[in-house]
Amino acid sequence: QVQLVESGGGLVQPGESLRLSCAASGLTFSSYILSWYRQAPGKERELVAVIFTGGGTTNYADSVKGRFTISRVNPINTVYLQMNSLKPEDTAVYYCNARHRLRASNYWGQGTQVTVSS
C-alpha cells in the first residue's frame, strides 16, 4: 500500500520558519517526482515546489522563491520543505504529492496545516 504522511505543520508568527516532512512507503521512491502543494480556504490548490528524481533540479512558485527550499533524501524515502520568512499569506494546508517519472501513478498525502499569524 502506498502511503505519504506529512508532518511538521503548526502555528508560527510572521518571519519564523518551519520544516515540513513527507515520509513515503510502498513505492520505489527514487522513481517519483515529489512536489509540495498548498490550499488556502477559498482558493485553488497551488503548486509550491517540485523536486525531480535526480534531486538536483527544483522549481518554485514565484510567491515562495528565495524563502522555501525543497529537498529529498531518497535512502529514507523522505521529502522536505524548508519554509523561512513565513508570511500570513503562506497559511494553508500543505500536501505532499508523488508522481512516477514515466507512468501515470500519482499519490497524495492527507495534508498538514500551516498557520502564520501574529
Backbone as XML, in Angstrom:
<?xml version="1.0"?>
<chain id="A" units="angstrom">
  <residue number="1" name="GLN">
    <atom name="N" x="0.844" y="-1.183" z="0.000"/>
    <atom name="CA" x="0.000" y="0.000" z="0.000"/>
    <atom name="C" x="0.890" y="1.246" z="0.000"/>
  </residue>
  <residue number="2" name="VAL">
    <atom name="N" x="0.614" y="2.160" z="-0.920"/>
    <atom name="CA" x="1.353" y="3.410" z="-0.985"/>
    <atom name="C" x="0.805" y="4.367" z="0.054"/>
  </residue>
  <residue number="3" name="GLN">
    <atom name="N" x="1.713" y="5.013" z="0.774"/>
    <atom name="CA" x="1.304" y="5.960" z="1.796"/>
    <atom name="C" x="2.278" y="7.130" z="1.820"/>
  </residue>
  <residue number="4" name="LEU">
    <atom name="N" x="1.732" y="8.340" z="1.873"/>
    <atom name="CA" x="2.501" y="9.560" z="2.058"/>
    <atom name="C" x="1.980" y="10.243" z="3.314"/>
  </residue>
  <residue number="5" name="VAL">
    <atom name="N" x="2.865" y="10.535" z="4.248"/>
    <atom name="CA" x="2.465" y="11.108" z="5.522"/>
    <atom name="C" x="3.244" y="12.389" z="5.764"/>
  </residue>
  <residue number="6" name="GLU">
    <atom name="N" x="2.529" y="13.514" z="5.793"/>
    <atom name="CA" x="3.145" y="14.807" z="6.060"/>
    <atom name="C" x="3.198" y="15.073" z="7.560"/>
  </residue>
  <residue number="7" name="SER">
    <atom name="N" x="4.182" y="15.851" z="7.964"/>
    <atom name="CA" x="4.291" y="16.277" z="9.349"/>
    <atom name="C" x="5.067" y="17.585" z="9.399"/>
  </residue>
  <residue number="8" name="GLY">
    <atom name="N" x="5.014" y="18.253" z="10.537"/>
    <atom name="CA" x="5.796" y="19.452" z="10.749"/>
    <atom name="C" x="5.021" y="20.751" z="10.717"/>
  </residue>
  <residue number="9" name="GLY">
    <atom name="N" x="3.752" y="20.701" z="10.390"/>
    <atom name="CA" x="2.960" y="21.908" z="10.372"/>
    <atom name="C" x="2.693" y="22.429" z="11.767"/>
  </residue>
  <residue number="10" name="GLY">
    <atom name="N" x="2.177" y="23.654" z="11.826"/>
    <atom name="CA" x="1.878" y="24.251" z="13.110"/>
    <atom name="C" x="1.583" y="25.721" z="12.985"/>
  </residue>
  <residue number="11" name="LEU">
    <atom name="N" x="1.530" y="26.381" z="14.127"/>
    <atom name="CA" x="1.254" y="27.814" z="14.213"/>
    <atom name="C" x="2.545" y="28.559" z="14.502"/>
  </residue>
  <residue number="12" name="VAL">
    <atom name="N" x="2.877" y="29.520" z="13.648"/>
    <atom name="CA" x="4.071" y="30.335" z="13.830"/>
    <atom name="C" x="3.744" y="31.793" z="13.562"/>
  </residue>
  <residue number="13" name="GLN">
    <atom name="N" x="4.619" y="32.667" z="14.037"/>
    <atom name="CA" x="4.477" y="34.090" z="13.780"/>
    <atom name="C" x="5.160" y="34.468" z="12.474"/>
  </residue>
  <residue number="14" name="PRO">
    <atom name="N" x="4.741" y="35.568" z="11.852"/>
    <atom name="CA" x="5.420" y="36.025" z="10.643"/>
    <atom name="C" x="6.917" y="36.179" z="10.855"/>
  </residue>
  <residue number="15" name="GLY">
    <atom name="N" x="7.684" y="35.749" z="9.854"/>
    <atom name="CA" x="9.128" y="35.809" z="9.918"/>
    <atom name="C" x="9.787" y="34.557" z="10.449"/>
  </residue>
  <residue number="16" name="GLU">
    <atom name="N" x="9.030" y="33.688" z="11.059"/>
    <atom name="CA" x="9.584" y="32.456" z="11.599"/>
    <atom name="C" x="9.664" y="31.374" z="10.532"/>
  </residue>
  <residue number="17" name="SER">
    <atom name="N" x="10.176" y="30.208" z="10.923"/>
    <atom name="CA" x="10.426" y="29.121" z="9.986"/>
    <atom name="C" x="9.764" y="27.830" z="10.435"/>
  </residue>
  <residue number="18" name="LEU">
    <atom name="N" x="9.500" y="26.979" z="9.466"/>
    <atom name="CA" x="9.023" y="25.623" z="9.694"/>
    <atom name="C" x="9.667" y="24.707" z="8.670"/>
  </residue>
  <residue number="19" name="ARG">
    <atom name="N" x="9.819" y="23.447" z="9.031"/>
    <atom name="CA" x="10.230" y="22.435" z="8.080"/>
    <atom name="C" x="9.185" y="21.332" z="8.039"/>
  </residue>
  <residue number="20" name="LEU">
    <atom name="N" x="8.611" y="21.139" z="6.869"/>
    <atom name="CA" x="7.660" y="20.070" z="6.658"/>
    <atom name="C" x="8.379" y="18.830" z="6.157"/>
  </residue>
  <residue number="21" name="SER">
    <atom name="N" x="7.884" y="17.676" z="6.563"/>
    <atom name="CA" x="8.416" y="16.402" z="6.108"/>
    <atom name="C" x="7.306" y="15.579" z="5.490"/>
  </residue>
  <residue number="22" name="CYS">
    <atom name="N" x="7.664" y="14.767" z="4.520"/>
    <atom name="CA" x="6.744" y="13.818" z="3.917"/>
    <atom name="C" x="7.464" y="12.491" z="3.806"/>
  </residue>
  <residue number="23" name="ALA">
    <atom name="N" x="6.977" y="11.505" z="4.526"/>
    <atom name="CA" x="7.559" y="10.170" z="4.516"/>
    <atom name="C" x="6.718" y="9.260" z="3.639"/>
  </residue>
  <residue number="24" name="ALA">
    <atom name="N" x="7.366" y="8.610" z="2.687"/>
    <atom name="CA" x="6.682" y="7.745" z="1.736"/>
    <atom name="C" x="6.998" y="6.283" z="2.012"/>
  </residue>
  <residue number="25" name="SER">
    <atom name="N" x="6.039" y="5.434" z="1.703"/>
    <atom name="CA" x="6.237" y="3.999" z="1.811"/>
    <atom name="C" x="5.420" y="3.305" z="0.732"/>
  </residue>
  <residue number="26" name="GLY">
    <atom name="N" x="5.823" y="2.101" z="0.390"/>
    <atom name="CA" x="5.085" y="1.313" z="-0.577"/>
    <atom name="C" x="5.345" y="1.659" z="-2.029"/>
  </residue>
  <residue number="27" name="LEU">
    <atom name="N" x="6.402" y="2.412" z="-2.297"/>
    <atom name="CA" x="6.738" y="2.774" z="-3.663"/>
    <atom name="C" x="8.247" y="2.870" z="-3.825"/>
  </residue>
  <residue number="28" name="THR">
    <atom name="N" x="8.682" y="2.812" z="-5.076"/>
    <atom name="CA" x="10.100" y="2.997" z="-5.371"/>
    <atom name="C" x="10.360" y="4.495" z="-5.419"/>
  </residue>
  <residue number="29" name="PHE">
    <atom name="N" x="10.765" y="5.029" z="-4.295"/>
    <atom name="CA" x="10.791" y="6.469" z="-4.079"/>
    <atom name="C" x="11.603" y="7.215" z="-5.132"/>
  </residue>
  <residue number="30" name="SER">
    <atom name="N" x="12.738" y="6.671" z="-5.508"/>
    <atom name="CA" x="13.630" y="7.359" z="-6.431"/>
    <atom name="C" x="13.060" y="7.477" z="-7.843"/>
  </residue>
  <residue number="31" name="SER">
    <atom name="N" x="11.977" y="6.768" z="-8.141"/>
    <atom name="CA" x="11.347" y="6.839" z="-9.451"/>
    <atom name="C" x="10.257" y="7.900" z="-9.535"/>
  </residue>
  <residue number="32" name="TYR">
    <atom name="N" x="10.036" y="8.624" z="-8.449"/>
    <atom name="CA" x="8.934" y="9.567" z="-8.376"/>
    <atom name="C" x="9.406" y="11.012" z="-8.280"/>
  </residue>
  <residue number="33" name="ILE">
    <atom name="N" x="8.705" y="11.863" z="-9.007"/>
    <atom name="CA" x="8.854" y="13.302" z="-8.844"/>
    <atom name="C" x="8.039" y="13.710" z="-7.627"/>
  </residue>
  <residue number="34" name="LEU">
    <atom name="N" x="8.641" y="14.472" z="-6.737"/>
    <atom name="CA" x="7.991" y="14.886" z="-5.500"/>
    <atom name="C" x="7.653" y="16.371" z="-5.546"/>
  </residue>
  <residue number="35" name="SER">
    <atom name="N" x="6.465" y="16.696" z="-5.065"/>
    <atom name="CA" x="6.015" y="18.079" z="-5.064"/>
    <atom name="C" x="5.321" y="18.406" z="-3.756"/>
  </residue>
  <residue number="36" name="TRP">
    <atom name="N" x="5.340" y="19.684" z="-3.421"/>
    <atom name="CA" x="4.509" y="20.218" z="-2.357"/>
    <atom name="C" x="3.477" y="21.154" z="-2.972"/>
  </residue>
  <residue number="37" name="TYR">
    <atom name="N" x="2.234" y="20.957" z="-2.586"/>
    <atom name="CA" x="1.134" y="21.827" z="-2.945"/>
    <atom name="C" x="0.567" y="22.443" z="-1.678"/>
  </residue>
  <residue number="38" name="ARG">
    <atom name="N" x="-0.212" y="23.495" z="-1.845"/>
    <atom name="CA" x="-0.921" y="24.051" z="-0.707"/>
    <atom name="C" x="-2.285" y="24.555" z="-1.148"/>
  </residue>
  <residue number="39" name="GLN">
    <atom name="N" x="-3.202" y="24.583" z="-0.205"/>
    <atom name="CA" x="-4.541" y="25.072" z="-0.471"/>
    <atom name="C" x="-5.022" y="25.887" z="0.722"/>
  </residue>
  <residue number="40" name="ALA">
    <atom name="N" x="-5.299" y="27.148" z="0.466"/>
    <atom name="CA" x="-5.846" y="28.036" z="1.475"/>
    <atom name="C" x="-7.365" y="28.057" z="1.345"/>
  </residue>
  <residue number="41" name="PRO">
    <atom name="N" x="-8.070" y="28.404" z="2.414"/>
    <atom name="CA" x="-9.534" y="28.450" z="2.348"/>
    <atom name="C" x="-10.027" y="29.351" z="1.220"/>
  </residue>
  <residue number="42" name="GLY">
    <atom name="N" x="-10.935" y="28.832" z="0.414"/>
    <atom name="CA" x="-11.498" y="29.599" z="-0.678"/>
    <atom name="C" x="-10.628" y="29.723" z="-1.904"/>
  </residue>
  <residue number="43" name="LYS">
    <atom name="N" x="-9.482" y="29.074" z="-1.911"/>
    <atom name="CA" x="-8.575" y="29.160" z="-3.043"/>
    <atom name="C" x="-8.327" y="27.789" z="-3.660"/>
  </residue>
  <residue number="44" name="GLU">
    <atom name="N" x="-7.860" y="27.799" z="-4.894"/>
    <atom name="CA" x="-7.490" y="26.562" z="-5.566"/>
    <atom name="C" x="-6.185" y="26.022" z="-4.997"/>
  </residue>
  <residue number="45" name="ARG">
    <atom name="N" x="-6.030" y="24.717" z="-5.084"/>
    <atom name="CA" x="-4.771" y="24.116" z="-4.703"/>
    <atom name="C" x="-3.686" y="24.559" z="-5.682"/>
  </residue>
  <residue number="46" name="GLU">
    <atom name="N" x="-2.555" y="24.999" z="-5.152"/>
    <atom name="CA" x="-1.489" y="25.505" z="-5.992"/>
    <atom name="C" x="-0.192" y="24.751" z="-5.753"/>
  </residue>
  <residue number="47" name="LEU">
    <atom name="N" x="0.579" y="24.641" z="-6.809"/>
    <atom name="CA" x="1.890" y="24.018" z="-6.729"/>
    <atom name="C" x="2.863" y="24.981" z="-6.078"/>
  </residue>
  <residue number="48" name="VAL">
    <atom name="N" x="3.563" y="24.511" z="-5.058"/>
    <atom name="CA" x="4.522" y="25.323" z="-4.327"/>
    <atom name="C" x="5.953" y="25.037" z="-4.761"/>
  </residue>
  <residue number="49" name="ALA">
    <atom name="N" x="6.306" y="23.765" z="-4.845"/>
    <atom name="CA" x="7.677" y="23.384" z="-5.159"/>
    <atom name="C" x="7.708" y="21.992" z="-5.750"/>
  </residue>
  <residue number="50" name="VAL">
    <atom name="N" x="8.684" y="21.749" z="-6.616"/>
    <atom name="CA" x="8.875" y="20.459" z="-7.269"/>
    <atom name="C" x="10.342" y="20.076" z="-7.172"/>
  </residue>
  <residue number="51" name="ILE">
    <atom name="N" x="10.597" y="18.806" z="-6.926"/>
    <atom name="CA" x="11.951" y="18.289" z="-7.000"/>
    <atom name="C" x="11.924" y="17.025" z="-7.848"/>
  </residue>
  <residue number="52" name="PHE">
    <atom name="N" x="12.797" y="16.972" z="-8.843"/>
    <atom name="CA" x="12.802" y="15.857" z="-9.769"/>
    <atom name="C" x="13.609" y="14.692" z="-9.218"/>
  </residue>
  <residue number="53" name="THR">
    <atom name="N" x="13.546" y="13.581" z="-9.928"/>
    <atom name="CA" x="14.057" y="12.336" z="-9.369"/>
    <atom name="C" x="15.550" y="12.371" z="-9.083"/>
  </residue>
  <residue number="54" name="GLY">
    <atom name="N" x="16.299" y="13.134" z="-9.853"/>
    <atom name="CA" x="17.727" y="13.242" z="-9.621"/>
    <atom name="C" x="18.092" y="14.082" z="-8.415"/>
  </residue>
  <residue number="55" name="GLY">
    <atom name="N" x="17.166" y="14.880" z="-7.941"/>
    <atom name="CA" x="17.384" y="15.678" z="-6.747"/>
    <atom name="C" x="18.038" y="17.028" z="-6.982"/>
  </residue>
  <residue number="56" name="GLY">
    <atom name="N" x="18.624" y="17.224" z="-8.159"/>
    <atom name="CA" x="19.338" y="18.456" z="-8.407"/>
    <atom name="C" x="18.517" y="19.548" z="-9.054"/>
  </residue>
  <residue number="57" name="THR">
    <atom name="N" x="17.376" y="19.205" z="-9.609"/>
    <atom name="CA" x="16.529" y="20.162" z="-10.300"/>
    <atom name="C" x="15.288" y="20.438" z="-9.476"/>
  </residue>
  <residue number="58" name="THR">
    <atom name="N" x="15.050" y="21.706" z="-9.196"/>
    <atom name="CA" x="13.888" y="22.121" z="-8.415"/>
    <atom name="C" x="13.219" y="23.306" z="-9.079"/>
  </residue>
  <residue number="59" name="ASN">
    <atom name="N" x="11.935" y="23.471" z="-8.799"/>
    <atom name="CA" x="11.175" y="24.620" z="-9.269"/>
    <atom name="C" x="10.266" y="25.092" z="-8.152"/>
  </residue>
  <residue number="60" name="TYR">
    <atom name="N" x="10.006" y="26.401" z="-8.135"/>
    <atom name="CA" x="9.211" y="27.010" z="-7.078"/>
    <atom name="C" x="8.203" y="27.988" z="-7.645"/>
  </residue>
  <residue number="61" name="ALA">
    <atom name="N" x="7.090" y="28.102" z="-6.942"/>
    <atom name="CA" x="6.162" y="29.179" z="-7.243"/>
    <atom name="C" x="6.833" y="30.520" z="-6.968"/>
  </residue>
  <residue number="62" name="ASP">
    <atom name="N" x="6.482" y="31.522" z="-7.760"/>
    <atom name="CA" x="7.086" y="32.840" z="-7.586"/>
    <atom name="C" x="6.889" y="33.379" z="-6.169"/>
  </residue>
  <residue number="63" name="SER">
    <atom name="N" x="5.778" y="33.055" z="-5.561"/>
    <atom name="CA" x="5.457" y="33.592" z="-4.253"/>
    <atom name="C" x="6.360" y="33.074" z="-3.133"/>
  </residue>
  <residue number="64" name="VAL">
    <atom name="N" x="7.074" y="31.976" z="-3.385"/>
    <atom name="CA" x="7.911" y="31.392" z="-2.337"/>
    <atom name="C" x="9.386" y="31.359" z="-2.704"/>
  </residue>
  <residue number="65" name="LYS">
    <atom name="N" x="9.740" y="31.779" z="-3.898"/>
    <atom name="CA" x="11.141" y="31.763" z="-4.309"/>
    <atom name="C" x="11.998" y="32.592" z="-3.360"/>
  </residue>
  <residue number="66" name="GLY">
    <atom name="N" x="13.123" y="32.020" z="-2.984"/>
    <atom name="CA" x="14.020" y="32.685" z="-2.064"/>
    <atom name="C" x="13.705" y="32.448" z="-0.606"/>
  </residue>
  <residue number="67" name="ARG">
    <atom name="N" x="12.541" y="31.894" z="-0.320"/>
    <atom name="CA" x="12.136" y="31.640" z="1.058"/>
    <atom name="C" x="11.992" y="30.151" z="1.371"/>
  </residue>
  <residue number="68" name="PHE">
    <atom name="N" x="11.527" y="29.374" z="0.399"/>
    <atom name="CA" x="11.285" y="27.948" z="0.600"/>
    <atom name="C" x="12.335" y="27.132" z="-0.137"/>
  </residue>
  <residue number="69" name="THR">
    <atom name="N" x="12.662" y="25.965" z="0.412"/>
    <atom name="CA" x="13.586" y="25.045" z="-0.220"/>
    <atom name="C" x="13.046" y="23.630" z="-0.128"/>
  </residue>
  <residue number="70" name="ILE">
    <atom name="N" x="12.932" y="22.965" z="-1.269"/>
    <atom name="CA" x="12.520" y="21.569" z="-1.293"/>
    <atom name="C" x="13.761" y="20.692" z="-1.426"/>
  </residue>
  <residue number="71" name="SER">
    <atom name="N" x="13.773" y="19.578" z="-0.730"/>
    <atom name="CA" x="14.880" y="18.642" z="-0.809"/>
    <atom name="C" x="14.347" y="17.233" z="-0.597"/>
  </residue>
  <residue number="72" name="ARG">
    <atom name="N" x="15.145" y="16.256" z="-0.989"/>
    <atom name="CA" x="14.741" y="14.871" z="-0.800"/>
    <atom name="C" x="15.936" y="14.038" z="-0.377"/>
  </residue>
  <residue number="73" name="VAL">
    <atom name="N" x="15.656" y="13.021" z="0.410"/>
    <atom name="CA" x="16.666" y="12.065" z="0.842"/>
    <atom name="C" x="16.140" y="10.693" z="0.456"/>
  </residue>
  <residue number="74" name="ASN">
    <atom name="N" x="16.541" y="10.243" z="-0.710"/>
    <atom name="CA" x="15.973" y="9.015" z="-1.254"/>
    <atom name="C" x="16.184" y="7.780" z="-0.383"/>
  </residue>
  <residue number="75" name="PRO">
    <atom name="N" x="17.352" y="7.612" z="0.271"/>
    <atom name="CA" x="17.539" y="6.402" z="1.075"/>
    <atom name="C" x="16.542" y="6.245" z="2.214"/>
  </residue>
  <residue number="76" name="ILE">
    <atom name="N" x="15.950" y="7.322" z="2.677"/>
    <atom name="CA" x="14.942" y="7.230" z="3.735"/>
    <atom name="C" x="13.559" y="7.629" z="3.244"/>
  </residue>
  <residue number="77" name="ASN">
    <atom name="N" x="13.385" y="7.701" z="1.935"/>
    <atom name="CA" x="12.069" y="7.936" z="1.330"/>
    <atom name="C" x="11.375" y="9.166" z="1.904"/>
  </residue>
  <residue number="78" name="THR">
    <atom name="N" x="12.102" y="10.272" z="1.970"/>
    <atom name="CA" x="11.566" y="11.470" z="2.600"/>
    <atom name="C" x="11.835" y="12.699" z="1.744"/>
  </residue>
  <residue number="79" name="VAL">
    <atom name="N" x="10.835" y="13.567" z="1.654"/>
    <atom name="CA" x="10.980" y="14.858" z="1.013"/>
    <atom name="C" x="10.644" y="15.935" z="2.037"/>
  </residue>
  <residue number="80" name="TYR">
    <atom name="N" x="11.386" y="17.035" z="1.987"/>
    <atom name="CA" x="11.230" y="18.117" z="2.946"/>
    <atom name="C" x="10.846" y="19.409" z="2.238"/>
  </residue>
  <residue number="81" name="LEU">
    <atom name="N" x="10.224" y="20.287" z="2.994"/>
    <atom name="CA" x="10.012" y="21.658" z="2.555"/>
    <atom name="C" x="10.430" y="22.576" z="3.699"/>
  </residue>
  <residue number="82" name="GLN">
    <atom name="N" x="11.568" y="23.223" z="3.532"/>
    <atom name="CA" x="12.032" y="24.203" z="4.498"/>
    <atom name="C" x="11.406" y="25.544" z="4.158"/>
  </residue>
  <residue number="83" name="MET">
    <atom name="N" x="10.678" y="26.115" z="5.095"/>
    <atom name="CA" x="9.953" y="27.356" z="4.880"/>
    <atom name="C" x="10.503" y="28.417" z="5.827"/>
  </residue>
  <residue number="84" name="ASN">
    <atom name="N" x="11.134" y="29.429" z="5.255"/>
    <atom name="CA" x="11.693" y="30.526" z="6.024"/>
    <atom name="C" x="10.932" y="31.813" z="5.742"/>
  </residue>
  <residue number="85" name="SER">
    <atom name="N" x="11.101" y="32.775" z="6.618"/>
    <atom name="CA" x="10.476" y="34.088" z="6.450"/>
    <atom name="C" x="8.991" y="33.975" z="6.141"/>
  </residue>
  <residue number="86" name="LEU">
    <atom name="N" x="8.312" y="33.187" z="6.923"/>
    <atom name="CA" x="6.908" y="32.908" z="6.647"/>
    <atom name="C" x="6.044" y="34.156" z="6.762"/>
  </residue>
  <residue number="87" name="LYS">
    <atom name="N" x="5.040" y="34.204" z="5.904"/>
    <atom name="CA" x="4.107" y="35.313" z="5.828"/>
    <atom name="C" x="2.693" y="34.810" z="6.095"/>
  </residue>
  <residue number="88" name="PRO">
    <atom name="N" x="1.801" y="35.682" z="6.536"/>
    <atom name="CA" x="0.414" y="35.250" z="6.746"/>
    <atom name="C" x="-0.208" y="34.608" z="5.512"/>
  </residue>
  <residue number="89" name="GLU">
    <atom name="N" x="0.153" y="35.073" z="4.330"/>
    <atom name="CA" x="-0.401" y="34.507" z="3.116"/>
    <atom name="C" x="0.104" y="33.106" z="2.803"/>
  </residue>
  <residue number="90" name="ASP">
    <atom name="N" x="1.068" y="32.608" z="3.572"/>
    <atom name="CA" x="1.502" y="31.223" z="3.446"/>
    <atom name="C" x="0.579" y="30.260" z="4.184"/>
  </residue>
  <residue number="91" name="THR">
    <atom name="N" x="-0.359" y="30.785" z="4.935"/>
    <atom name="CA" x="-1.289" y="29.947" z="5.679"/>
    <atom name="C" x="-2.096" y="29.075" z="4.731"/>
  </residue>
  <residue number="92" name="ALA">
    <atom name="N" x="-2.051" y="27.771" z="4.947"/>
    <atom name="CA" x="-2.731" y="26.821" z="4.071"/>
    <atom name="C" x="-2.525" y="25.417" z="4.610"/>
  </residue>
  <residue number="93" name="VAL">
    <atom name="N" x="-3.246" y="24.481" z="4.021"/>
    <atom name="CA" x="-2.939" y="23.070" z="4.204"/>
    <atom name="C" x="-1.934" y="22.682" z="3.135"/>
  </residue>
  <residue number="94" name="TYR">
    <atom name="N" x="-0.838" y="22.094" z="3.547"/>
    <atom name="CA" x="0.225" y="21.708" z="2.638"/>
    <atom name="C" x="0.170" y="20.208" z="2.385"/>
  </residue>
  <residue number="95" name="TYR">
    <atom name="N" x="0.237" y="19.843" z="1.105"/>
    <atom name="CA" x="0.106" y="18.456" z="0.681"/>
    <atom name="C" x="1.358" y="17.988" z="-0.042"/>
  </residue>
  <residue number="96" name="CYS">
    <atom name="N" x="1.735" y="16.767" z="0.224"/>
    <atom name="CA" x="2.819" y="16.100" z="-0.478"/>
    <atom name="C" x="2.249" y="15.293" z="-1.641"/>
  </residue>
  <residue number="97" name="ASN">
    <atom name="N" x="2.914" y="15.343" z="-2.780"/>
    <atom name="CA" x="2.486" y="14.605" z="-3.959"/>
    <atom name="C" x="3.660" y="13.846" z="-4.561"/>
  </residue>
  <residue number="98" name="ALA">
    <atom name="N" x="3.389" y="12.631" z="-5.007"/>
    <atom name="CA" x="4.385" y="11.820" z="-5.694"/>
    <atom name="C" x="3.809" y="11.327" z="-7.005"/>
  </residue>
  <residue number="99" name="ARG">
    <atom name="N" x="4.516" y="11.568" z="-8.098"/>
    <atom name="CA" x="4.092" y="11.061" z="-9.401"/>
    <atom name="C" x="5.257" y="10.387" z="-10.095"/>
  </residue>
  <residue number="100" name="HIS">
    <atom name="N" x="4.962" y="9.257" z="-10.691"/>
    <atom name="CA" x="6.006" y="8.481" z="-11.324"/>
    <atom name="C" x="6.585" y="9.222" z="-12.522"/>
  </residue>
  <residue number="101" name="ARG">
    <atom name="N" x="7.873" y="9.087" z="-12.707"/>
    <atom name="CA" x="8.549" y="9.807" z="-13.772"/>
    <atom name="C" x="8.120" y="9.354" z="-15.161"/>
  </residue>
  <residue number="102" name="LEU">
    <atom name="N" x="7.584" y="8.142" z="-15.286"/>
    <atom name="CA" x="7.203" y="7.599" z="-16.582"/>
    <atom name="C" x="5.755" y="7.150" z="-16.649"/>
  </residue>
  <residue number="103" name="ARG">
    <atom name="N" x="5.257" y="6.582" z="-15.582"/>
    <atom name="CA" x="3.912" y="6.049" z="-15.558"/>
    <atom name="C" x="2.915" y="7.075" z="-15.037"/>
  </residue>
  <residue number="104" name="ALA">
    <atom name="N" x="1.640" y="6.678" z="-15.023"/>
    <atom name="CA" x="0.570" y="7.572" z="-14.600"/>
    <atom name="C" x="0.349" y="7.575" z="-13.089"/>
  </residue>
  <residue number="105" name="SER">
    <atom name="N" x="1.081" y="6.778" z="-12.353"/>
    <atom name="CA" x="0.897" y="6.684" z="-10.907"/>
    <atom name="C" x="1.047" y="8.043" z="-10.244"/>
  </residue>
  <residue number="106" name="ASN">
    <atom name="N" x="0.115" y="8.358" z="-9.366"/>
    <atom name="CA" x="0.084" y="9.655" z="-8.712"/>
    <atom name="C" x="-0.538" y="9.489" z="-7.333"/>
  </residue>
  <residue number="107" name="TYR">
    <atom name="N" x="0.141" y="9.989" z="-6.303"/>
    <atom name="CA" x="-0.311" y="9.790" z="-4.935"/>
    <atom name="C" x="-0.254" y="11.080" z="-4.151"/>
  </residue>
  <residue number="108" name="TRP">
    <atom name="N" x="-1.160" y="11.190" z="-3.174"/>
    <atom name="CA" x="-1.262" y="12.372" z="-2.322"/>
    <atom name="C" x="-1.227" y="11.994" z="-0.852"/>
  </residue>
  <residue number="109" name="GLY">
    <atom name="N" x="-0.631" y="12.856" z="-0.043"/>
    <atom name="CA" x="-0.759" y="12.748" z="1.391"/>
    <atom name="C" x="-2.036" y="13.412" z="1.867"/>
  </residue>
  <residue number="110" name="GLN">
    <atom name="N" x="-2.279" y="13.349" z="3.158"/>
    <atom name="CA" x="-3.503" y="13.899" z="3.719"/>
    <atom name="C" x="-3.412" y="15.367" z="4.095"/>
  </residue>
  <residue number="111" name="GLY">
    <atom name="N" x="-2.229" y="15.919" z="4.099"/>
    <atom name="CA" x="-2.044" y="17.330" z="4.349"/>
    <atom name="C" x="-1.667" y="17.650" z="5.782"/>
  </residue>
  <residue number="112" name="THR">
    <atom name="N" x="-0.983" y="18.775" z="5.946"/>
    <atom name="CA" x="-0.639" y="19.294" z="7.261"/>
    <atom name="C" x="-0.876" y="20.799" z="7.277"/>
  </residue>
  <residue number="113" name="GLN">
    <atom name="N" x="-1.470" y="21.279" z="8.350"/>
    <atom name="CA" x="-1.870" y="22.682" z="8.441"/>
    <atom name="C" x="-0.697" y="23.560" z="8.848"/>
  </residue>
  <residue number="114" name="VAL">
    <atom name="N" x="-0.504" y="24.638" z="8.109"/>
    <atom name="CA" x="0.453" y="25.677" z="8.453"/>
    <atom name="C" x="-0.314" y="26.977" z="8.638"/>
  </residue>
  <residue number="115" name="THR">
    <atom name="N" x="-0.178" y="27.580" z="9.803"/>
    <atom name="CA" x="-0.836" y="28.841" z="10.095"/>
    <atom name="C" x="0.205" y="29.862" z="10.512"/>
  </residue>
  <residue number="116" name="VAL">
    <atom name="N" x="0.229" y="30.991" z="9.817"/>
    <atom name="CA" x="1.173" y="32.069" z="10.097"/>
    <atom name="C" x="0.362" y="33.273" z="10.549"/>
  </residue>
  <residue number="117" name="SER">
    <atom name="N" x="0.505" y="33.621" z="11.802"/>
    <atom name="CA" x="-0.318" y="34.682" z="12.366"/>
    <atom name="C" x="0.386" y="35.319" z="13.546"/>
  </residue>
  <residue number="118" name="SER">
    <atom name="N" x="0.204" y="36.619" z="13.687"/>
    <atom name="CA" x="0.722" y="37.332" z="14.834"/>
    <atom name="C" x="-0.321" y="37.483" z="15.924"/>
  </residue>
</chain>
